[in-house]
């Protein structure tokens, strides 16, 4: 499979991976936000997604942090309704 070379495609892949993380780990995400340890609780899943993203995207696009941005948008911002010390 050829590497993704465009920013839009890299952004879409990052968001798709983050959406899958959200879908399959909803309860862990909620608990992680409540306990202010989201990234510790999901370390394994996040790193597995990161490895997938890196394997599919051209190296020149990795510095743009599309994956990390997608994690914040989808795992954190979308859970603004969850009670947390953070907000």
OpenMM code with the backbone's topology and positions (N, CA, C; nanometers):
from openmm import Vec3, app, unit

residues = "UNK UNK UNK UNK UNK UNK UNK UNK UNK UNK UNK UNK UNK UNK UNK UNK UNK UNK UNK UNK UNK UNK UNK UNK UNK UNK UNK UNK UNK UNK UNK UNK UNK UNK UNK UNK UNK UNK UNK UNK UNK UNK UNK UNK UNK UNK UNK UNK UNK UNK UNK UNK UNK UNK UNK UNK UNK UNK UNK UNK UNK UNK UNK UNK UNK UNK UNK UNK UNK UNK UNK UNK UNK UNK UNK UNK UNK UNK UNK UNK UNK UNK UNK UNK UNK UNK UNK".split()
positions = [
    Vec3(0.0841, -0.1168, 0.0000),
    Vec3(0.0000, 0.0000, 0.0000),
    Vec3(0.0894, 0.1241, 0.0000),
    Vec3(0.0647, 0.2196, -0.0889),
    Vec3(0.1493, 0.3397, -0.0957),
    Vec3(0.1277, 0.4297, 0.0260),
    Vec3(0.2314, 0.5043, 0.0597),
    Vec3(0.2225, 0.5968, 0.1716),
    Vec3(0.1325, 0.7148, 0.1383),
    Vec3(0.0654, 0.7645, 0.2381),
    Vec3(-0.0180, 0.8836, 0.2239),
    Vec3(0.0745, 1.0034, 0.2112),
    Vec3(0.0514, 1.0834, 0.1094),
    Vec3(0.1400, 1.1957, 0.0794),
    Vec3(0.0751, 1.3326, 0.0978),
    Vec3(-0.0556, 1.3375, 0.1195),
    Vec3(-0.1222, 1.4674, 0.1305),
    Vec3(-0.1664, 1.4937, 0.2739),
    Vec3(-0.1696, 1.6223, 0.3090),
    Vec3(-0.2109, 1.6607, 0.4440),
    Vec3(-0.3554, 1.6193, 0.4720),
    Vec3(-0.4437, 1.6392, 0.3770),
    Vec3(-0.5844, 1.6045, 0.3979),
    Vec3(-0.6021, 1.4555, 0.4252),
    Vec3(-0.5342, 1.3742, 0.3490),
    Vec3(-0.5457, 1.2292, 0.3682),
    Vec3(-0.4842, 1.1872, 0.5016),
    Vec3(-0.3728, 1.2485, 0.5395),
    Vec3(-0.3094, 1.2182, 0.6684),
    Vec3(-0.4013, 1.2595, 0.7828),
    Vec3(-0.4634, 1.3747, 0.7691),
    Vec3(-0.5569, 1.4233, 0.8711),
    Vec3(-0.6761, 1.3282, 0.8833),
    Vec3(-0.7296, 1.2834, 0.7704),
    Vec3(-0.8428, 1.1900, 0.7725),
    Vec3(-0.8048, 1.0577, 0.8393),
    Vec3(-0.6862, 1.0069, 0.8076),
    Vec3(-0.6417, 0.8821, 0.8698),
    Vec3(-0.6271, 0.9003, 1.0203),
    Vec3(-0.5669, 1.0094, 1.0630),
    Vec3(-0.5489, 1.0355, 1.2064),
    Vec3(-0.6840, 1.0400, 1.2769),
    Vec3(-0.7794, 1.1075, 1.2178),
    Vec3(-0.9120, 1.1182, 1.2781),
    Vec3(-0.9841, 0.9821, 1.2786),
    Vec3(-0.9638, 0.9034, 1.1771),
    Vec3(-1.0256, 0.7699, 1.1733),
    Vec3(-0.9687, 0.6808, 1.2835),
    Vec3(-0.8385, 0.6866, 1.3021),
    Vec3(-0.7761, 0.6065, 1.4082),
    Vec3(-0.8253, 0.6533, 1.5447),
    Vec3(-0.8280, 0.7848, 1.5667),
    Vec3(-0.8753, 0.8384, 1.6944),
    Vec3(-1.0225, 0.8042, 1.7167),
    Vec3(-1.1021, 0.8063, 1.6114),
    Vec3(-1.2435, 0.7692, 1.6237),
    Vec3(-1.2593, 0.6234, 1.6642),
    Vec3(-1.1776, 0.5376, 1.6074),
    Vec3(-1.1805, 0.3962, 1.6477),
    Vec3(-1.1424, 0.3814, 1.7942),
    Vec3(-1.0411, 0.4540, 1.8371),
    Vec3(-1.0025, 0.4496, 1.9792),
    Vec3(-1.1199, 0.4913, 2.0667),
    Vec3(-1.1876, 0.5965, 2.0268),
    Vec3(-1.3023, 0.6456, 2.1026),
    Vec3(-1.4151, 0.5439, 2.1053),
    Vec3(-1.4441, 0.4868, 1.9924),
    Vec3(-1.5527, 0.3899, 1.9806),
    Vec3(-1.5302, 0.2665, 2.0674),
    Vec3(-1.4091, 0.2130, 2.0636),
    Vec3(-1.3823, 0.0872, 2.1319),
    Vec3(-1.3341, 0.1023, 2.2756),
    Vec3(-1.3118, 0.2259, 2.3207),
    Vec3(-1.2599, 0.2486, 2.4560),
    Vec3(-1.3375, 0.3564, 2.5306),
    Vec3(-1.4648, 0.3683, 2.5025),
    Vec3(-1.5478, 0.4749, 2.5593),
    Vec3(-1.5376, 0.4811, 2.7120),
    Vec3(-1.5555, 0.3695, 2.7774),
    Vec3(-1.5552, 0.3696, 2.9250),
    Vec3(-1.4175, 0.4064, 2.9804),
    Vec3(-1.3110, 0.3570, 2.9197),
    Vec3(-1.1756, 0.3929, 2.9643),
    Vec3(-1.1505, 0.5423, 2.9469),
    Vec3(-1.2016, 0.5986, 2.8382),
    Vec3(-1.1834, 0.7413, 2.8125),
    Vec3(-1.2558, 0.8231, 2.9180),
    Vec3(-1.3788, 0.7877, 2.9466),
    Vec3(-1.4559, 0.8605, 3.0482),
    Vec3(-1.3874, 0.8531, 3.1836),
    Vec3(-1.3439, 0.7345, 3.2222),
    Vec3(-1.2739, 0.7198, 3.3505),
    Vec3(-1.1414, 0.7964, 3.3507),
    Vec3(-1.0706, 0.7929, 3.2389),
    Vec3(-0.9443, 0.8650, 3.2295),
    Vec3(-0.9620, 1.0153, 3.2408),
    Vec3(-1.0693, 1.0682, 3.1837),
    Vec3(-1.0974, 1.2110, 3.1963),
    Vec3(-1.1376, 1.2439, 3.3396),
    Vec3(-1.2231, 1.1642, 3.3970),
    Vec3(-1.2665, 1.1873, 3.5359),
    Vec3(-1.1484, 1.1839, 3.6325),
    Vec3(-1.0574, 1.0928, 3.6100),
    Vec3(-0.9445, 1.0747, 3.7026),
    Vec3(-0.8192, 1.1497, 3.6602),
    Vec3(-0.8276, 1.2269, 3.5535),
    Vec3(-0.7153, 1.3054, 3.5012),
    Vec3(-0.5932, 1.2187, 3.4697),
    Vec3(-0.6189, 1.1009, 3.4121),
    Vec3(-0.5089, 1.0138, 3.3708),
    Vec3(-0.5386, 0.9459, 3.2369),
    Vec3(-0.6075, 1.0176, 3.1511),
    Vec3(-0.6514, 0.9625, 3.0230),
    Vec3(-0.5374, 0.9015, 2.9428),
    Vec3(-0.4284, 0.9755, 2.9300),
    Vec3(-0.3196, 0.9279, 2.8441),
    Vec3(-0.2420, 0.8126, 2.9068),
    Vec3(-0.2436, 0.8020, 3.0382),
    Vec3(-0.1817, 0.6863, 3.1027),
    Vec3(-0.2693, 0.5619, 3.0831),
    Vec3(-0.4004, 0.5797, 3.0980),
    Vec3(-0.4944, 0.4683, 3.0855),
    Vec3(-0.4943, 0.4116, 2.9440),
    Vec3(-0.4781, 0.4990, 2.8452),
    Vec3(-0.4847, 0.4551, 2.7053),
    Vec3(-0.3482, 0.4471, 2.6367),
    Vec3(-0.2424, 0.4434, 2.7114),
    Vec3(-0.1085, 0.4441, 2.6524),
    Vec3(-0.0925, 0.3371, 2.5452),
    Vec3(-0.1285, 0.2161, 2.5757),
    Vec3(-0.1091, 0.1050, 2.4809),
    Vec3(-0.1894, 0.1273, 2.3527),
    Vec3(-0.3155, 0.1637, 2.3668),
    Vec3(-0.4013, 0.1855, 2.2511),
    Vec3(-0.3539, 0.3041, 2.1672),
    Vec3(-0.3152, 0.4123, 2.2345),
    Vec3(-0.2679, 0.5316, 2.1647),
    Vec3(-0.1406, 0.5015, 2.0866),
    Vec3(-0.0485, 0.4301, 2.1475),
    Vec3(0.0773, 0.3984, 2.0802),
    Vec3(0.0572, 0.2999, 1.9654),
    Vec3(-0.0370, 0.2098, 1.9803),
    Vec3(-0.0692, 0.1194, 1.8692),
    Vec3(-0.1249, 0.1993, 1.7509),
    Vec3(-0.2119, 0.2954, 1.7796),
    Vec3(-0.2653, 0.3821, 1.6749),
    Vec3(-0.1570, 0.4678, 1.6118),
    Vec3(-0.0663, 0.5175, 1.6950),
    Vec3(0.0445, 0.5995, 1.6452),
    Vec3(0.1327, 0.5180, 1.5503),
    Vec3(0.1591, 0.3933, 1.5859),
    Vec3(0.2409, 0.3067, 1.5000),
    Vec3(0.1717, 0.2838, 1.3659),
    Vec3(0.0415, 0.2625, 1.3690),
    Vec3(-0.0339, 0.2459, 1.2440),
    Vec3(-0.0247, 0.3724, 1.1598),
    Vec3(-0.0465, 0.4883, 1.2220),
    Vec3(-0.0393, 0.6156, 1.1502),
    Vec3(0.0982, 0.6340, 1.0870),
    Vec3(0.2031, 0.6103, 1.1640),
    Vec3(0.3399, 0.6267, 1.1122),
    Vec3(0.3694, 0.5312, 0.9966),
    Vec3(0.3122, 0.4146, 1.0010),
    Vec3(0.3385, 0.3165, 0.8948),
    Vec3(0.2677, 0.3506, 0.7643),
    Vec3(0.1661, 0.4360, 0.7708),
    Vec3(0.0856, 0.4665, 0.6527),
    Vec3(0.1103, 0.6041, 0.5929),
    Vec3(0.1832, 0.6909, 0.6677),
    Vec3(0.1986, 0.8314, 0.6256),
    Vec3(0.3444, 0.8597, 0.5900),
    Vec3(0.3650, 0.9393, 0.4858),
    Vec3(0.5004, 0.9790, 0.4454),
    Vec3(0.5703, 1.0512, 0.5602),
    Vec3(0.6986, 1.0228, 0.5819),
    Vec3(0.7732, 1.0834, 0.6926),
    Vec3(0.7668, 1.2367, 0.6966),
    Vec3(0.7604, 1.3000, 0.5824),
    Vec3(0.7565, 1.4469, 0.5788),
    Vec3(0.6324, 1.5036, 0.6469),
    Vec3(0.5266, 1.4253, 0.6572),
    Vec3(0.4027, 1.4736, 0.7182),
    Vec3(0.3941, 1.4460, 0.8680),
    Vec3(0.4811, 1.3638, 0.9200),
    Vec3(0.4714, 1.3255, 1.0612),
    Vec3(0.4920, 1.4420, 1.1564),
    Vec3(0.5751, 1.5369, 1.1194),
    Vec3(0.6030, 1.6517, 1.2071),
    Vec3(0.4827, 1.7439, 1.2218),
    Vec3(0.3808, 1.7258, 1.1430),
    Vec3(0.2623, 1.8119, 1.1493),
    Vec3(0.1691, 1.7763, 1.2652),
    Vec3(0.1968, 1.6695, 1.3358),
    Vec3(0.1216, 1.6279, 1.4555),
    Vec3(-0.0277, 1.6024, 1.4302),
    Vec3(-0.0625, 1.5539, 1.3151),
    Vec3(-0.2030, 1.5278, 1.2851),
    Vec3(-0.2632, 1.4262, 1.3817),
    Vec3(-0.1846, 1.3261, 1.4175),
    Vec3(-0.2366, 1.2225, 1.5061),
    Vec3(-0.2641, 1.2788, 1.6452),
    Vec3(-0.1711, 1.3531, 1.6998),
    Vec3(-0.1911, 1.4108, 1.8334),
    Vec3(-0.3088, 1.5076, 1.8351),
    Vec3(-0.3225, 1.5859, 1.7314),
    Vec3(-0.4359, 1.6796, 1.7225),
    Vec3(-0.5678, 1.6043, 1.7171),
    Vec3(-0.5707, 1.4966, 1.6430),
    Vec3(-0.6934, 1.4167, 1.6333),
    Vec3(-0.7285, 1.3559, 1.7688),
    Vec3(-0.6278, 1.3116, 1.8430),
    Vec3(-0.6545, 1.2570, 1.9761),
    Vec3(-0.7210, 1.3608, 2.0647),
    Vec3(-0.6700, 1.4829, 2.0639),
    Vec3(-0.7279, 1.5890, 2.1471),
    Vec3(-0.8700, 1.6196, 2.1008),
    Vec3(-0.8892, 1.6373, 1.9719),
    Vec3(-1.0216, 1.6704, 1.9198),
    Vec3(-1.1249, 1.5620, 1.9504),
    Vec3(-1.0875, 1.4387, 1.9308),
    Vec3(-1.1857, 1.3310, 1.9385),
    Vec3(-1.1945, 1.2681, 2.0772),
    Vec3(-1.0814, 1.2490, 2.1440),
    Vec3(-1.0867, 1.1848, 2.2752),
    Vec3(-1.1149, 1.2839, 2.3878),
    Vec3(-1.0704, 1.4072, 2.3737),
    Vec3(-1.0834, 1.5032, 2.4840),
    Vec3(-1.1964, 1.6032, 2.4586),
    Vec3(-1.1876, 1.6788, 2.3525),
    Vec3(-1.2882, 1.7828, 2.3278),
    Vec3(-1.4296, 1.7271, 2.3175),
    Vec3(-1.4426, 1.6134, 2.2568),
    Vec3(-1.5765, 1.5565, 2.2400),
    Vec3(-1.6354, 1.5064, 2.3717),
    Vec3(-1.5547, 1.4986, 2.4739),
    Vec3(-1.6013, 1.4517, 2.6052),
    Vec3(-1.6107, 1.5674, 2.7049),
    Vec3(-1.6325, 1.6871, 2.6558),
    Vec3(-1.6433, 1.8041, 2.7421),
    Vec3(-1.7566, 1.7947, 2.8428),
    Vec3(-1.8527, 1.7086, 2.8194),
    Vec3(-1.9644, 1.6901, 2.9111),
    Vec3(-1.9295, 1.6037, 3.0331),
    Vec3(-1.8164, 1.5353, 3.0284),
    Vec3(-1.7750, 1.4481, 3.1373),
    Vec3(-1.7152, 1.5341, 3.2500),
    Vec3(-1.7646, 1.5180, 3.3726),
    Vec3(-1.7079, 1.5958, 3.4834),
    Vec3(-1.5592, 1.5668, 3.5001),
    Vec3(-1.4813, 1.6737, 3.5175),
    Vec3(-1.3366, 1.6588, 3.5284),
    Vec3(-1.2780, 1.7771, 3.6040),
    Vec3(-1.1652, 1.7533, 3.6692),
    Vec3(-1.0919, 1.8625, 3.7340),
    Vec3(-1.0310, 1.9549, 3.6313),
    Vec3(-1.0182, 1.9078, 3.5081),
    Vec3(-0.9551, 1.9867, 3.4027),
    Vec3(-1.0403, 2.1033, 3.3565),
    Vec3(-1.1720, 2.0910, 3.3676),
    Vec3(-1.2591, 2.2001, 3.3237),
    Vec3(-1.3729, 2.2199, 3.4173),
] * unit.nanometer
topology = app.Topology()
chain = topology.addChain("A")
for resn in residues:
    res = topology.addResidue(resn, chain)
    for name in ("N", "CA", "C"):
        topology.addAtom(name, app.Element.getBySymbol(name[0]), res)
